[in-house]
Amino acid sequence: MKIIMLGAPGAGKGTQAKKIAEKYQIPHISTGDIFRANIKNGTELGKKAKTYMDQGLLVPDELVCDLVVDRVKQEDCKNGYILDGFPRTIPQAESLDEALGQMGESLDYAINVDVPDEHIVNRMSGRRACVGCGATYHIVYAPTKKEGVCDVCGAELILRDDDKPETVQKRLSVYHEQTQPLIDYYKGKGILKDVDGTKDMDVVFQAITDILGA
Ligand SMILES: [Zn+2]
């Protein structure tokens, strides 16, 4: 079962990807993890990627795709895998399809965790982080016992810059511009599956397992 996860930043697709990986016993593959592993192991691809990252440049699509394809060729991926955070753009999706095609393979599902922007902005702006120990909370979904004070260490809670509405809105614009076209791309391939990501985490996961089959 070869799956890719789609969804806006903050839609909760990473959490769902982890749960899917656990239930179906397939590796959860994120590009960040692949980069780190290749750089740590000093592979050819890792060295190439590092030269871009050291200069603060984006790693080119082709190289990212090579790294991903190299990863999915490994033994633990033979029963499938779940890709999280790749592809991000149409050119990346096309490179991936081409590379998989050469291996005689193709993706089975593109799962789109669908959450409206306003909902994501609201969700993120309710997050709070402890300035002392880094514990995270949510004013609605995971509140502290005493408002504004960390349960663990008693320090003050703040709304991180990353979670502020204007920052979230900016990330969402980039997403709509670059990544949302993938929804139509995979719809065209007949493998797109939408799930309503506004529901509780467990309900969303149930919807996904209904699609994938128990
Ligand atoms: Zn704390």
Residues whose N, C-alpha, C, O or C-beta is under 5 A from the ligand:
A	BS01	ZN	C130 G132 C133 G134 A135 C150 V152 C153 G154 A155
